[in-house]
């Protein structure tokens, strides 16, 4: 794991996330650190929505299809993490890396949530 990925994991820690409570993420006057914190907050919200959609999808399936979805989800997480590492790589070592990485996680996670919800209809 590169230094930038380690920095993002540190930024994703609960203590770091608590800092977002005092930041107006809708402000146009954010510094890079605050933007990184807000991006992490956005990702956490997207991940929470994904987990809810996944739990509902798994609940509504028979045992065979539940196993297939679980396997698919595990592979999707690997893809998401690898894809976001790739997308953020040009910024590795820079202060913007966590923002780019979290933004990618948020986009892909939101897309996956939509896919899971579409499969439930």
KOLROGU-147141 format. One record per atom (N, C-alpha, C): residue in one letter; x, y, z. Coordinates in steps of 0.02 Angstrom, whole numbers, plus 50000, padded with zeros to 5 digits. Example, Ala and Ser with C-alpha at 12.3 -4.5 7.8 and 13.67 -1.06 7.14 Angstrom:
BEGIN
A506604971650390;A506154977550390;A506604983550390;S506424988850354;S506844994750357;S506455000250394;
This chain:
BEGIN
X500434994150000;X500005000050000;X500455006150000;X500305010849957;X500695016949951;X500555021650009;X500985026650014;X500895031750067;X500235035350061;X500025036749999;X499395040349989;X498795036150011;X498815029749995;X498265025350016;X498255024950092;X498835024550123;X498855024350196;X498585030850225;X498735036450193;X498475042950216;X497715043050210;X497445040150156;X496725039950149;X496415035650204;X496715029950218;X496445025650271;X496455029250338;X496975033050351;X496995037050412;X496435042150411;X496335045250353;X495805050250346;X495115047150355;X495055040750339;X494415037350344;X494275034750415;X494725035950461;X494625033550529;X494045037350562;X493715034350611;X493145037650644;X493315044450674;X493905045150703;X494085051650733;X494125057050680;X494405055350622;X494455060050566;X493755061750541;X493315056850537;X492635057950512;X492245062550558;X492385062250623;X492035066650670;X492195073950657;X492765075350627;X492945082250611;X492465085250561;X492155081250519;X491695083750468;X491085086950500;X490925085050561;X490335087850594;X490385095450603;X490995098050609;X491085105150619;X491235108950555;X491195105550498;X491365108650433;X490735109350392;X490645115150362;X490095116250315;X490335113850246;X490165107750230;X490415104750167;X490105108050106;X489615112250114;X489305115850058;X489635122550046;X490115124350088;X490455130750082;X490925130750022;X491005136449991;X491485137249937;X492165139349963;X492235139750029;X492855142250060;X493225136750098;X493215130650072;X493545125150106;X494275124750085;X494705122950133;X495395121450115;X495445114150095;X496025111950073;X496105105150047;X495945099950101;X496175101050161;X496045096250215;X495285095550227;X494935101150227;X494205100950237;X493855097550178;X494095098850117;X493805095550059;X493905087950064;X494495085850087;X494625078750096;X494145075650148;X494035079250203;X493585076950255;X492875076350228;X492655081350190;X491985081250162;X491905075650110;X492415074350071;X492395068950022;X492325062250058;X492685061450113;X492625055350153;X491915054750181;X491635060250204;X490955060150231;X490455058050177;X490545060650116;X490105058750060;X490165051250046;X490785048750047;X490885041550035;X490535037450089;X490605039450151;X490295035650206;X489535035350198;X489235040850176;X488505040950164;X488325036250106;X488725036450053;X488605032049996;X488685024750016;X489195023350058;X489305016450080;X488735014050124;X488465018450165;X487895016550207;X487295014750164;X487165018750112;X486615017350066;X486725010750029;X487345009450010;X487515003149976;X487374997350022;X487594997750084;X487494992350131;X486754990950143;X486344996050144;X485624995150152;X485324991750091;X485524993950032;X485264990949969;X485494983649963;X486114982349982;X486384975549979;X486014970950028;X485894973350089;X485544969350139;X484844967550115;X484504972350085;X483834970950058;X483864966050001;X484344966949956;X484414962549898;X484554955349921;X485014954549968;X485194947849993;X484594944650027;X484224948550065;X483644946050103;X483114943250056;X483034946249998;X482494944349953;X482674938549906;X483264935649914;X483484930349868;X483454923449900;X483394918349857;X483454911549881;X484204910149895;X484344904549927;X485034903049950;X485534903149893;X485374900149836;X485844899849780;X486004906849754;X485494910749741;X485604917449715;X485934922049767;X485794920849830;X486114924749883;X486874923449882;X487074917149873;X487784915549868;X488094918849807;X487734918949752;X487994922149691;X488084929649701;X487594932849733;X487644940049745;X488224941549794;X488294937549845;X488844938549892;X489524938249856;X489604933249814;X490224932549776;X490324938449730;X489794940549697;X489824946249653;X490014952549690;X489724953449748;X489864959449788;X490594959649812;X490844953849832;X491554953549854;X492014955449795;X491864952849737;X492274954549678;X492184961849658;X491584964449664;X491454971449647;X491864976049693;X491894974449758;X492284978449805;X493024978549785;X493284972649766;X493974972449743;X494074976849681;X493594976349634;X493634980549574;X493614987949593;X493124989849634;X493044996849653;X493684999649683;X493964995949730;X494564998349764;X495154998849716;X495234993949672;X495774994149623;X495664999749573;X495065000649550;X494905005949502;X495035012849531;X494855013749593;X494955020349625;X495695021549639;X496055016349656;X496785017149664;X497085019249598;X496865016149544;X497105017949477;X496935025149459;X496305027049470;X496085033749452;X496445039149492;X496595037749554;X496925042749597;X497685042649591;X497955037549559;X498685036649556;X499075042849532;X498825046549482;X499215052349462;X499305057549517;X498905057149569;X498945061849624;X499275058949686;X499545052949680;X499845049649738;X500395054049768;X500375054749833;X500855058849868;X500635066049876;X500105067949841;X499865074749845;X499295075449895;X499175081549916;X498645082649966;X497955081549937;X497885081449871;X497235080549840;X497055073049832;X497545068749842;X497425061549833;X496805059049870;X496725060549935;X496135057949970;X495475060449939;X495465066549914;X494865069249882;X494705065349819;X495205064149778;X495095060449715;X494895053249729;X495245050049776;X495095043049793;X494395042449822;X494215046649870;X493555046249900;X493015047949850;X493145052749806;X492655054449754;X492515048549708;X493035044949691;X492945038949650;X492545033649688;X492725032449750;X492355027649791;X491625029449794;X491485035849803;X490795038149808;X490415036849742;X490725038749686;X490395037749621;X490245030349607;X490745026249616;X490655019049601;X490165015849650;X490195017849713;X489745015149764;X489025017249750;X488925023349730;X488255025749712;X487985022049652;X488415020849603;X488215017049544;X488015009949563;X488405006749606;X488254999949627;X487604999749667;X487475004749707;X486845004949744;X486255005149696;X486315009149643;X485795009549593;X485695002749559;X486234999249545;X486194992649514;X485824987749560;X486004987749623;X485674983249670;X484934984749677;X484774991149681;X484064993149686;X483684991249623;X483984992049565;X483654990349502;X483504982849498;X483944978849528;X483844971649528;X483294969449575;X483074973849619;X482554972149668;X481854973549642;X481814976549584;X481144978449559;X480814972749522;
